Amino acid sequence: GAVVSQHPSWVICKSGTSVKIECRSLDFQATTMFWYRQFPKQSLMLMATSNEGSKATYEQGVEKDKFLINHASLTLSTLTVTSAHPEDSSFYICSAPRASGVWETQYFGPGTRLLVL
Amino acid sequence: GDSVTQMEGPVTLSEEAFLTINCTYTATGYPSLFWYVQYPGEGLQLLLKATKADDKGSNKGFEATYRKETTSFHLEKGSVQVSDSAVYFCALSDKTGNQFYFGTGTSLTVIP
């Protein structure tokens, strides 16, 4: 079963509005979570690293004021797309590492499809 | 920088056919290599991995060998099933396992 969930799975919004996407680790704690976006027929691109208790770390070219990340607890990270525009329409995926012995396995959420009209 | 290139799809095969999905990578250092699978409506799931050269990852009949000389990690399965229909992503990570680079994904449809 899924160990990382995302909500909502699909959202349509008007241009200029803000949209919040939640990422939850269901049965483990994650001090770090990752946010990716995927455009059609393109790779997943890492946007930012969400850190519990501190500021998120953004990849080069990602606007931190536009994509607000809050790691509210050890099981929840939120991504808010502020003042969304049609070019923000994309598939957003989060992941969280879960320790298994000496190896950490990344568990990915099912993704959130955002369509901005 | 690090990157992954995988064959474009979509790929359509008949049941019991042989599958190959090509993946090549560019990386500094010695990355770990992964194949992830995404079934419809679900999240990415780790299919197999290899952490060093000549390692072979295998799971559910799928195999991939870490080839440093050709910088490749091609996914193979000898006999695909309808239930294998999904999107397959090749990926690499540094040794921390946190920074991932993904290919564009290859959609596979297996028809009865």
gemmi code that builds the backbone of each chain (N, CA, C; Angstrom):
import gemmi

chains = {
    "A": [
        ("GLY", (0.813, -1.198, 0.000), (0.000, 0.000, 0.000), (0.848, 1.251, 0.000)),
        ("ALA", (0.203, 2.347, -0.274), (0.908, 3.620, -0.369), (1.454, 4.019, 0.985)),
        ("VAL", (2.652, 4.542, 1.018), (3.236, 5.026, 2.261), (3.391, 6.534, 2.259)),
        ("VAL", (3.228, 7.127, 1.088), (3.223, 8.576, 0.965), (1.962, 8.970, 0.186)),
        ("SER", (1.208, 9.868, 0.756), (-0.017, 10.305, 0.089), (0.083, 11.773, -0.291)),
        ("GLN", (-0.690, 12.153, -1.267), (-0.775, 13.539, -1.677), (-2.245, 13.919, -1.802)),
        ("HIS", (-2.504, 15.183, -1.491), (-3.864, 15.673, -1.603), (-3.846, 17.125, -2.037)),
        ("PRO", (-4.622, 17.533, -3.008), (-5.532, 16.688, -3.789), (-4.777, 15.941, -4.887)),
        ("SER", (-5.439, 15.026, -5.530), (-4.815, 14.320, -6.638), (-4.975, 15.097, -7.939)),
        ("TRP", (-5.966, 15.973, -7.948), (-6.251, 16.726, -9.183), (-6.888, 18.055, -8.762)),
        ("VAL", (-6.398, 19.128, -9.298), (-6.975, 20.426, -8.971), (-6.974, 21.328, -10.190)),
        ("ILE", (-8.070, 22.025, -10.371), (-8.207, 23.031, -11.422), (-8.472, 24.354, -10.738)),
        ("CYS", (-7.767, 25.383, -11.122), (-7.985, 26.677, -10.480), (-7.892, 27.795, -11.513)),
        ("LYS", (-8.384, 28.944, -11.122), (-8.322, 30.111, -11.993), (-6.972, 30.792, -11.845)),
        ("SER", (-6.551, 31.423, -12.882), (-5.298, 32.151, -12.859), (-5.341, 33.221, -11.777)),
        ("GLY", (-4.261, 33.326, -10.996), (-4.192, 34.322, -9.945), (-4.512, 33.801, -8.557)),
        ("THR", (-5.090, 32.618, -8.497), (-5.409, 32.034, -7.184), (-4.225, 31.206, -6.689)),
        ("SER", (-4.278, 30.848, -5.417), (-3.220, 30.026, -4.815), (-3.750, 28.620, -4.541)),
        ("VAL", (-2.881, 27.674, -4.681), (-3.254, 26.269, -4.512), (-2.280, 25.601, -3.551)),
        ("LYS", (-2.831, 24.887, -2.581), (-1.982, 24.178, -1.620), (-2.058, 22.685, -1.868)),
        ("ILE", (-0.894, 22.058, -1.913), (-0.797, 20.607, -2.107), (-0.135, 20.010, -0.875)),
        ("GLU", (-0.740, 18.963, -0.347), (-0.206, 18.317, 0.847), (0.502, 17.013, 0.505)),
        ("CYS", (1.544, 16.760, 1.234), (2.280, 15.500, 1.105), (2.439, 14.918, 2.501)),
        ("ARG", (1.967, 13.697, 2.677), (2.017, 13.057, 3.990), (2.731, 11.715, 3.930)),
        ("SER", (3.616, 11.495, 4.901), (4.180, 10.162, 5.086), (3.237, 9.440, 6.049)),
        ("LEU", (2.748, 8.277, 5.641), (1.624, 7.682, 6.347), (1.994, 6.887, 7.596)),
        ("ASP", (3.090, 6.205, 7.582), (3.418, 5.399, 8.757), (4.875, 5.531, 9.150)),
        ("PHE", (5.479, 6.643, 8.767), (6.841, 6.885, 9.205), (7.066, 8.394, 9.251)),
        ("GLN", (8.073, 8.784, 9.971), (8.388, 10.202, 10.083), (9.465, 10.570, 9.069)),
        ("ALA", (9.328, 11.726, 8.524), (10.263, 12.189, 7.500), (10.696, 13.617, 7.821)),
        ("THR", (11.940, 13.759, 8.238), (12.451, 15.106, 8.504), (12.732, 15.847, 7.209)),
        ("THR", (12.829, 15.097, 6.135), (13.078, 15.696, 4.823), (12.081, 15.131, 3.823)),
        ("MET", (11.544, 15.993, 3.016), (10.706, 15.570, 1.894), (11.132, 16.346, 0.662)),
        ("PHE", (10.813, 15.825, -0.475), (11.235, 16.427, -1.730), (10.030, 16.700, -2.616)),
        ("TRP", (10.106, 17.812, -3.313), (9.046, 18.178, -4.248), (9.605, 18.204, -5.669)),
        ("TYR", (8.877, 17.542, -6.570), (9.248, 17.483, -7.972), (8.080, 18.007, -8.815)),
        ("ARG", (8.407, 18.429, -10.020), (7.350, 18.687, -10.979), (7.706, 17.991, -12.280)),
        ("GLN", (6.691, 17.647, -13.011), (6.901, 16.927, -14.254), (6.007, 17.520, -15.324)),
        ("PHE", (6.626, 17.983, -16.403), (5.881, 18.439, -17.555), (5.662, 17.264, -18.493)),
        ("PRO", (4.630, 17.352, -19.330), (4.347, 16.235, -20.232), (5.570, 15.799, -21.035)),
        ("LYS", (5.816, 14.514, -21.019), (6.905, 13.903, -21.776), (8.281, 14.408, -21.349)),
        ("GLN", (8.386, 14.895, -20.144), (9.682, 15.325, -19.623), (9.981, 14.625, -18.306)),
        ("SER", (11.205, 14.786, -17.869), (11.632, 14.153, -16.627), (11.007, 14.820, -15.423)),
        ("LEU", (11.035, 14.090, -14.323), (10.753, 14.721, -13.037), (11.922, 15.640, -12.713)),
        ("MET", (11.601, 16.849, -12.315), (12.646, 17.803, -11.963), (12.503, 18.174, -10.497)),
        ("LEU", (13.580, 18.049, -9.753), (13.545, 18.412, -8.346), (13.356, 19.911, -8.217)),
        ("MET", (12.366, 20.299, -7.432), (12.104, 21.715, -7.203), (12.771, 22.190, -5.917)),
        ("ALA", (12.552, 21.412, -4.861), (13.010, 21.872, -3.559), (13.037, 20.723, -2.570)),
        ("THR", (13.820, 20.939, -1.533), (13.913, 20.005, -0.420), (13.242, 20.642, 0.777)),
        ("SER", (12.281, 19.958, 1.328), (11.522, 20.455, 2.471), (12.135, 19.899, 3.750)),
        ("ASN", (12.467, 20.782, 4.661), (13.143, 20.377, 5.888), (12.283, 20.716, 7.100)),
        ("GLU", (12.019, 19.723, 7.916), (11.217, 19.945, 9.114), (11.989, 20.834, 10.070)),
        ("GLY", (11.370, 21.909, 10.471), (11.990, 22.788, 11.453), (12.918, 23.841, 10.880)),
        ("SER", (13.074, 23.870, 9.575), (13.917, 24.897, 8.970), (13.394, 25.218, 7.573)),
        ("LYS", (14.049, 26.201, 6.962), (13.579, 26.633, 5.641), (13.862, 25.588, 4.573)),
        ("ALA", (13.011, 25.607, 3.564), (13.218, 24.704, 2.436), (14.416, 25.154, 1.617)),
        ("THR", (15.001, 24.222, 0.937), (16.114, 24.495, 0.034), (15.620, 24.357, -1.394)),
        ("TYR", (15.752, 25.411, -2.166), (15.216, 25.437, -3.519), (16.313, 25.189, -4.547)),
        ("GLU", (15.958, 24.499, -5.610), (16.878, 24.293, -6.715), (16.995, 25.571, -7.533)),
        ("GLN", (18.068, 25.643, -8.246), (18.313, 26.832, -9.056), (17.181, 27.032, -10.054)),
        ("GLY", (16.706, 28.234, -10.150), (15.653, 28.551, -11.108), (14.245, 28.405, -10.559)),
        ("VAL", (14.093, 27.900, -9.358), (12.767, 27.753, -8.759), (12.510, 28.953, -7.853)),
        ("GLU", (11.400, 29.651, -8.098), (11.089, 30.853, -7.325), (10.529, 30.488, -5.952)),
        ("LYS", (11.254, 30.809, -4.933), (10.822, 30.446, -3.585), (9.576, 31.204, -3.146)),
        ("ASP", (9.395, 32.406, -3.669), (8.210, 33.178, -3.282), (6.963, 32.703, -4.007)),
        ("LYS", (7.176, 31.971, -5.071), (6.035, 31.473, -5.818), (5.632, 30.083, -5.328)),
        ("PHE", (6.610, 29.298, -4.988), (6.361, 27.936, -4.516), (6.745, 27.872, -3.034)),
        ("LEU", (5.756, 28.144, -2.194), (5.999, 28.181, -0.762), (5.926, 26.779, -0.184)),
        ("ILE", (6.948, 26.426, 0.560), (6.992, 25.097, 1.157), (7.032, 25.222, 2.669)),
        ("ASN", (6.175, 24.449, 3.309), (6.122, 24.435, 4.765), (6.134, 22.996, 5.245)),
        ("HIS", (7.147, 22.658, 6.020), (7.228, 21.297, 6.571), (6.645, 21.365, 7.976)),
        ("ALA", (5.328, 21.247, 8.057), (4.590, 21.555, 9.274), (4.841, 20.561, 10.404)),
        ("SER", (5.105, 19.333, 10.049), (5.334, 18.311, 11.070), (6.202, 17.222, 10.465)),
        ("LEU", (6.500, 16.221, 11.247), (7.364, 15.145, 10.760), (6.675, 14.235, 9.750)),
        ("THR", (5.387, 14.458, 9.519), (4.675, 13.646, 8.543), (3.969, 14.480, 7.476)),
        ("LEU", (4.177, 15.777, 7.471), (3.428, 16.622, 6.542), (4.298, 17.734, 5.975)),
        ("SER", (4.305, 17.841, 4.658), (4.902, 18.964, 3.969), (3.863, 19.507, 2.997)),
        ("THR", (3.799, 20.830, 2.894), (2.853, 21.432, 1.957), (3.591, 22.308, 0.955)),
        ("LEU", (3.079, 22.268, -0.267), (3.579, 23.123, -1.341), (2.428, 24.019, -1.760)),
        ("THR", (2.626, 25.327, -1.655), (1.602, 26.271, -2.086), (2.093, 26.994, -3.321)),
        ("VAL", (1.343, 26.855, -4.397), (1.630, 27.587, -5.624), (0.868, 28.898, -5.528)),
        ("THR", (1.580, 29.986, -5.349), (0.929, 31.280, -5.154), (0.708, 31.977, -6.489)),
        ("SER", (-0.422, 32.666, -6.579), (-0.775, 33.390, -7.784), (-0.486, 32.539, -9.022)),
        ("ALA", (-1.156, 31.431, -9.078), (-0.878, 30.458, -10.135), (-1.227, 31.011, -11.517)),
        ("HIS", (-0.441, 30.626, -12.489), (-0.664, 31.007, -13.878), (-0.671, 29.748, -14.737)),
        ("PRO", (-1.189, 29.829, -15.935), (-1.272, 28.629, -16.783), (0.055, 27.886, -16.950)),
        ("GLU", (1.159, 28.622, -16.951), (2.457, 27.949, -17.111), (2.848, 27.120, -15.884)),
        ("ASP", (2.115, 27.295, -14.780), (2.366, 26.478, -13.595), (1.645, 25.135, -13.668)),
        ("SER", (0.803, 24.977, -14.671), (0.101, 23.704, -14.848), (1.132, 22.598, -15.031)),
        ("SER", (1.031, 21.590, -14.216), (2.052, 20.543, -14.231), (1.605, 19.417, -13.309)),
        ("PHE", (2.442, 18.432, -13.221), (2.226, 17.290, -12.325), (3.249, 17.422, -11.206)),
        ("TYR", (2.777, 17.564, -9.965), (3.659, 17.779, -8.834), (3.713, 16.500, -7.996)),
        ("ILE", (4.911, 16.057, -7.706), (5.114, 14.806, -6.985), (6.024, 15.068, -5.788)),
        ("CYS", (5.684, 14.480, -4.660), (6.555, 14.584, -3.496), (7.149, 13.210, -3.188)),
        ("SER", (8.227, 13.225, -2.455), (8.814, 11.963, -2.005), (9.379, 12.144, -0.608)),
        ("ALA", (9.518, 11.037, 0.077), (10.089, 11.066, 1.419), (10.981, 9.845, 1.581)),
        ("PRO", (12.148, 10.023, 2.163), (13.034, 8.880, 2.382), (12.652, 8.144, 3.655)),
        ("ARG", (12.697, 6.828, 3.559), (12.410, 5.995, 4.722), (13.583, 5.063, 4.932)),
        ("ALA", (14.117, 5.082, 6.137), (15.299, 4.281, 6.412), (14.945, 2.807, 6.478)),
        ("SER", (15.821, 2.024, 5.858), (15.677, 0.568, 5.917), (17.075, 0.011, 6.095)),
        ("GLY", (17.481, -0.178, 7.329), (18.855, -0.563, 7.593), (19.775, 0.604, 7.288)),
        ("VAL", (20.812, 0.348, 6.533), (21.762, 1.412, 6.200), (21.349, 2.154, 4.940)),
        ("TRP", (20.315, 1.667, 4.323), (19.901, 2.262, 3.044), (18.601, 3.017, 3.244)),
        ("GLU", (18.490, 4.157, 2.585), (17.238, 4.890, 2.593), (16.559, 4.707, 1.251)),
        ("THR", (15.298, 4.390, 1.307), (14.512, 4.244, 0.083), (13.572, 5.428, -0.041)),
        ("GLN", (13.542, 5.997, -1.218), (12.619, 7.091, -1.475), (11.246, 6.526, -1.806)),
        ("TYR", (10.252, 7.021, -1.118), (8.869, 6.660, -1.421), (8.194, 7.884, -2.021)),
        ("PHE", (7.546, 7.656, -3.139), (6.943, 8.751, -3.871), (5.431, 8.766, -3.675)),
        ("GLY", (4.898, 9.960, -3.616), (3.454, 10.099, -3.608), (2.886, 9.875, -4.996)),
        ("PRO", (1.568, 9.773, -5.099), (0.930, 9.496, -6.396), (0.872, 10.708, -7.308)),
        ("GLY", (1.236, 11.865, -6.786), (1.244, 13.055, -7.620), (-0.035, 13.857, -7.556)),
        ("THR", (0.092, 15.125, -7.850), (-1.049, 16.057, -7.929), (-0.984, 16.749, -9.281)),
        ("ARG", (-2.071, 16.607, -10.008), (-2.107, 17.269, -11.320), (-2.790, 18.623, -11.166)),
        ("LEU", (-2.081, 19.672, -11.510), (-2.596, 21.038, -11.399), (-2.854, 21.605, -12.789)),
        ("LEU", (-4.041, 22.111, -12.970), (-4.396, 22.794, -14.220), (-4.850, 24.204, -13.865)),
        ("VAL", (-4.157, 25.171, -14.392), (-4.494, 26.573, -14.140), (-5.131, 27.154, -15.399)),
        ("LEU", (-6.340, 27.638, -15.257), (-7.066, 28.150, -16.424), (-6.824, 29.647, -16.614)),
    ],
    "B": [
        ("GLY", (26.264, 18.418, -15.813), (25.703, 17.834, -14.607), (25.194, 16.437, -14.852)),
        ("ASP", (24.732, 15.821, -13.780), (24.203, 14.471, -13.896), (22.898, 14.458, -14.685)),
        ("SER", (22.700, 13.413, -15.454), (21.458, 13.294, -16.226), (21.220, 11.850, -16.623)),
        ("VAL", (19.989, 11.598, -17.016), (19.587, 10.267, -17.456), (18.818, 10.398, -18.763)),
        ("THR", (19.109, 9.555, -19.685), (18.397, 9.525, -20.963), (17.809, 8.137, -21.157)),
        ("GLN", (16.522, 8.068, -21.381), (15.914, 6.778, -21.639), (15.088, 6.839, -22.910)),
        ("MET", (14.869, 5.684, -23.491), (14.177, 5.631, -24.771), (12.767, 6.158, -24.627)),
        ("GLU", (12.343, 6.840, -25.661), (11.006, 7.391, -25.637), (9.984, 6.321, -25.966)),
        ("GLY", (8.825, 6.488, -25.443), (7.761, 5.563, -25.786), (6.763, 6.224, -26.703)),
        ("PRO", (5.564, 5.770, -26.673), (5.130, 4.592, -25.924), (5.574, 3.294, -26.587)),
        ("VAL", (5.669, 2.262, -25.777), (6.016, 0.939, -26.253), (4.796, 0.041, -26.086)),
        ("THR", (4.445, -0.647, -27.143), (3.329, -1.586, -27.101), (3.835, -2.965, -27.477)),
        ("LEU", (3.597, -3.932, -26.612), (4.046, -5.294, -26.842), (2.902, -6.268, -26.628)),
        ("SER", (3.038, -7.403, -27.261), (2.091, -8.490, -27.010), (2.542, -9.258, -25.775)),
        ("GLU", (1.596, -9.853, -25.097), (1.918, -10.643, -23.918), (2.963, -11.704, -24.266)),
        ("GLU", (3.898, -11.924, -23.362), (4.995, -12.881, -23.472), (6.121, -12.391, -24.385)),
        ("ALA", (6.037, -11.202, -24.886), (7.138, -10.667, -25.708), (8.299, -10.266, -24.807)),
        ("PHE", (9.466, -10.071, -25.429), (10.670, -9.632, -24.720), (10.689, -8.110, -24.657)),
        ("LEU", (11.058, -7.602, -23.500), (11.077, -6.155, -23.293), (12.499, -5.666, -23.058)),
        ("THR", (12.848, -4.584, -23.728), (14.056, -3.822, -23.407), (13.700, -2.348, -23.410)),
        ("ILE", (14.055, -1.669, -22.348), (13.937, -0.214, -22.300), (15.334, 0.312, -22.015)),
        ("ASN", (15.858, 1.075, -22.977), (17.232, 1.558, -22.857), (17.333, 2.758, -21.925)),
        ("CYS", (18.431, 2.788, -21.187), (18.723, 3.906, -20.290), (20.231, 4.120, -20.259)),
        ("THR", (20.634, 5.349, -20.507), (22.037, 5.718, -20.359), (22.129, 6.910, -19.430)),
        ("TYR", (23.278, 7.081, -18.832), (23.408, 8.144, -17.849), (24.713, 8.907, -18.019)),
        ("THR", (24.719, 10.094, -17.455), (25.914, 10.917, -17.354), (26.028, 11.334, -15.902)),
        ("ALA", (27.188, 11.064, -15.309), (27.330, 11.392, -13.893), (28.789, 11.569, -13.537)),
        ("THR", (29.005, 12.401, -12.552), (30.333, 12.492, -11.951), (30.348, 11.528, -10.777)),
        ("GLY", (31.473, 10.973, -10.506), (31.539, 10.044, -9.390), (30.926, 8.699, -9.731)),
        ("TYR", (30.400, 8.075, -8.702), (29.859, 6.726, -8.860), (28.424, 6.692, -8.348)),
        ("PRO", (27.480, 6.963, -9.243), (26.086, 7.048, -8.797), (25.481, 5.678, -8.551)),
        ("SER", (24.361, 5.673, -7.893), (23.507, 4.493, -7.824), (22.442, 4.632, -8.900)),
        ("LEU", (21.998, 3.520, -9.435), (21.053, 3.525, -10.544), (19.786, 2.785, -10.155)),
        ("PHE", (18.661, 3.277, -10.663), (17.364, 2.755, -10.260), (16.434, 2.644, -11.467)),
        ("TRP", (15.502, 1.742, -11.349), (14.322, 1.740, -12.198), (13.105, 1.830, -11.277)),
        ("TYR", (12.267, 2.831, -11.576), (11.009, 2.998, -10.862), (9.871, 2.697, -11.832)),
        ("VAL", (8.767, 2.219, -11.278), (7.587, 1.939, -12.088), (6.400, 2.698, -11.492)),
        ("GLN", (5.587, 3.229, -12.368), (4.381, 3.944, -11.935), (3.175, 3.327, -12.615)),
        ("TYR", (2.373, 2.636, -11.828), (1.128, 2.074, -12.343), (0.072, 3.170, -12.370)),
        ("PRO", (-0.924, 3.028, -13.202), (-1.940, 4.071, -13.323), (-2.544, 4.463, -11.980)),
        ("GLY", (-2.531, 5.740, -11.685), (-3.143, 6.247, -10.470), (-2.340, 6.031, -9.208)),
        ("GLU", (-1.136, 5.510, -9.347), (-0.332, 5.252, -8.158), (0.968, 6.045, -8.196)),
        ("GLY", (1.681, 6.041, -7.073), (2.960, 6.716, -6.997), (4.077, 5.870, -7.575)),
        ("LEU", (5.227, 6.484, -7.683), (6.398, 5.761, -8.159), (6.781, 4.682, -7.156)),
        ("GLN", (7.108, 3.523, -7.668), (7.557, 2.424, -6.814), (8.919, 1.961, -7.295)),
        ("LEU", (9.792, 1.704, -6.361), (11.102, 1.193, -6.722), (10.957, -0.210, -7.291)),
        ("LEU", (11.480, -0.411, -8.489), (11.422, -1.725, -9.125), (12.709, -2.505, -8.855)),
        ("LEU", (13.843, -1.861, -9.101), (15.128, -2.486, -8.831), (16.202, -1.420, -8.785)),
        ("LYS", (17.335, -1.799, -8.238), (18.422, -0.844, -8.128), (19.763, -1.558, -8.205)),
        ("ALA", (20.802, -0.773, -8.497), (22.179, -1.273, -8.500), (23.068, -0.153, -7.994)),
        ("THR", (23.969, -0.478, -7.112), (24.746, 0.572, -6.464), (26.188, 0.654, -6.938)),
        ("LYS", (26.654, -0.339, -7.704), (28.016, -0.241, -8.210), (28.128, -0.979, -9.531)),
        ("ALA", (29.218, -0.705, -10.223), (29.430, -1.275, -11.550), (29.346, -2.794, -11.521)),
        ("ASP", (28.710, -3.343, -12.547), (28.508, -4.772, -12.780), (27.458, -5.397, -11.881)),
        ("ASP", (26.899, -4.616, -10.966), (25.772, -5.111, -10.172), (24.591, -5.359, -11.087)),
        ("LYS", (23.832, -6.395, -10.787), (22.582, -6.638, -11.507), (21.440, -6.513, -10.517)),
        ("GLY", (20.523, -5.611, -10.819), (19.308, -5.507, -10.025), (18.231, -6.359, -10.666)),
        ("SER", (17.405, -6.998, -9.843), (16.330, -7.814, -10.405), (15.135, -7.833, -9.466)),
        ("ASN", (13.962, -7.915, -10.071), (12.723, -7.955, -9.287), (11.568, -8.246, -10.235)),
        ("LYS", (10.687, -9.116, -9.848), (9.469, -9.423, -10.607), (9.773, -9.821, -12.048)),
        ("GLY", (10.908, -10.439, -12.274), (11.265, -10.874, -13.621), (12.001, -9.824, -14.425)),
        ("PHE", (12.084, -8.609, -13.898), (12.836, -7.542, -14.561), (14.298, -7.592, -14.107)),
        ("GLU", (15.179, -7.215, -15.016), (16.606, -7.163, -14.702), (17.234, -5.937, -15.331)),
        ("ALA", (18.292, -5.440, -14.677), (19.098, -4.375, -15.274), (20.494, -4.481, -14.700)),
        ("THR", (21.502, -4.321, -15.556), (22.898, -4.431, -15.129), (23.575, -3.084, -15.248)),
        ("TYR", (24.271, -2.694, -14.210), (25.010, -1.427, -14.142), (26.279, -1.586, -14.974)),
        ("ARG", (26.310, -0.956, -16.145), (27.449, -1.047, -17.063), (28.185, 0.277, -17.078)),
        ("LYS", (29.310, 0.320, -16.380), (30.061, 1.577, -16.305), (30.727, 1.896, -17.641)),
        ("GLU", (31.169, 0.853, -18.351), (31.897, 1.100, -19.602), (31.010, 1.716, -20.681)),
        ("THR", (29.728, 1.400, -20.619), (28.803, 1.975, -21.603), (27.855, 2.974, -20.957)),
        ("THR", (28.055, 3.262, -19.685), (27.178, 4.146, -18.886), (25.710, 3.838, -19.161)),
        ("SER", (25.361, 2.577, -18.982), (23.996, 2.156, -19.285), (23.408, 1.340, -18.151)),
        ("PHE", (22.075, 1.278, -18.161), (21.344, 0.504, -17.165), (20.027, 0.088, -17.812)),
        ("HIS", (20.109, -0.712, -18.847), (18.937, -1.083, -19.629), (18.045, -2.063, -18.865)),
        ("LEU", (16.761, -1.833, -18.949), (15.784, -2.698, -18.277), (15.319, -3.782, -19.235)),
        ("GLU", (15.273, -5.020, -18.754), (14.854, -6.145, -19.591), (13.912, -7.060, -18.832)),
        ("LYS", (13.012, -7.674, -19.604), (12.173, -8.736, -19.059), (11.921, -9.727, -20.179)),
        ("GLY", (12.060, -10.978, -19.878), (11.973, -11.995, -20.917), (10.573, -12.228, -21.447)),
        ("SER", (9.565, -12.033, -20.602), (8.195, -12.349, -21.016), (7.238, -11.418, -20.262)),
        ("VAL", (6.763, -10.389, -20.939), (5.930, -9.399, -20.257), (4.492, -9.878, -20.136)),
        ("GLN", (3.827, -9.341, -19.139), (2.427, -9.652, -18.882), (1.599, -8.371, -18.966)),
        ("VAL", (0.305, -8.547, -19.114), (-0.579, -7.382, -19.186), (-0.422, -6.505, -17.950)),
        ("SER", (-0.200, -7.138, -16.819), (-0.057, -6.405, -15.555), (1.222, -5.572, -15.482)),
        ("ASP", (2.102, -5.737, -16.441), (3.330, -4.920, -16.491), (3.087, -3.572, -17.154)),
        ("SER", (1.909, -3.359, -17.663), (1.596, -2.082, -18.301), (1.719, -0.960, -17.277)),
        ("ALA", (2.584, -0.017, -17.554), (2.895, 1.061, -16.600), (3.866, 2.009, -17.274)),
        ("VAL", (4.276, 3.030, -16.524), (5.338, 3.923, -16.995), (6.600, 3.601, -16.195)),
        ("TYR", (7.697, 3.453, -16.877), (8.963, 3.066, -16.252), (9.945, 4.225, -16.326)),
        ("PHE", (10.539, 4.532, -15.170), (11.490, 5.641, -15.074), (12.860, 5.108, -14.673)),
        ("CYS", (13.851, 5.508, -15.411), (15.239, 5.252, -15.043), (15.717, 6.449, -14.227)),
        ("ALA", (16.516, 6.206, -13.214), (16.977, 7.312, -12.374), (18.352, 7.014, -11.809)),
        ("LEU", (19.042, 8.067, -11.456), (20.305, 7.903, -10.753), (20.317, 8.817, -9.539)),
        ("SER", (21.107, 8.450, -8.576), (21.267, 9.304, -7.412), (22.709, 9.280, -6.963)),
        ("ASP", (23.048, 10.326, -6.205), (24.371, 10.299, -5.594), (24.334, 9.331, -4.417)),
        ("LYS", (25.425, 9.201, -3.743), (25.523, 8.175, -2.708), (24.657, 8.449, -1.494)),
        ("THR", (24.218, 9.709, -1.320), (23.338, 9.980, -0.184), (21.949, 9.430, -0.440)),
        ("GLY", (21.633, 9.199, -1.696), (20.311, 8.691, -2.029), (19.225, 9.735, -2.019)),
        ("ASN", (19.581, 10.979, -1.866), (18.565, 12.017, -1.790), (18.374, 12.771, -3.103)),
        ("GLN", (19.434, 13.089, -3.789), (19.332, 13.836, -5.035), (19.141, 12.856, -6.172)),
        ("PHE", (17.953, 12.916, -6.783), (17.622, 11.997, -7.857), (17.532, 12.738, -9.187)),
        ("TYR", (17.952, 12.077, -10.242), (17.772, 12.575, -11.599), (17.024, 11.499, -12.369)),
        ("PHE", (15.917, 11.898, -12.982), (15.048, 10.937, -13.640), (15.109, 11.070, -15.152)),
        ("GLY", (14.874, 9.959, -15.821), (14.599, 9.998, -17.250), (13.170, 10.451, -17.470)),
        ("THR", (12.786, 10.577, -18.726), (11.468, 11.103, -19.062), (10.355, 10.090, -18.889)),
        ("GLY", (10.716, 8.846, -18.641), (9.684, 7.827, -18.479), (9.343, 7.179, -19.810)),
        ("THR", (9.074, 5.905, -19.770), (8.668, 5.150, -20.959), (7.378, 4.425, -20.634)),
        ("SER", (6.354, 4.740, -21.403), (5.063, 4.097, -21.185), (5.026, 2.756, -21.891)),
        ("LEU", (4.689, 1.723, -21.165), (4.591, 0.373, -21.719), (3.144, -0.104, -21.648)),
        ("THR", (2.640, -0.568, -22.763), (1.322, -1.200, -22.802), (1.498, -2.604, -23.328)),
        ("VAL", (1.006, -3.567, -22.563), (1.074, -4.967, -22.981), (-0.337, -5.423, -23.321)),
        ("ILE", (-0.500, -5.915, -24.532), (-1.827, -6.345, -24.978), (-1.921, -7.868, -24.977)),
        ("PRO", (-3.103, -8.367, -24.634), (-3.265, -9.831, -24.553), (-3.075, -10.486, -25.918)),
    ],
}
model = gemmi.Model(1)
for chain_id, residues in chains.items():
    chain = gemmi.Chain(chain_id)
    for i, (resn, *xyz) in enumerate(residues, 1):
        res = gemmi.Residue()
        res.name, res.seqid = resn, gemmi.SeqId(i, " ")
        for name, pos in zip(("N", "CA", "C"), xyz):
            atom = gemmi.Atom()
            atom.name, atom.element = name, gemmi.Element(name[0])
            atom.pos, atom.b_iso = gemmi.Position(*pos), 0.0
            res.add_atom(atom)
        chain.add_residue(res)
    model.add_chain(chain)
structure = gemmi.Structure()
structure.add_model(model)
structure.setup_entities()
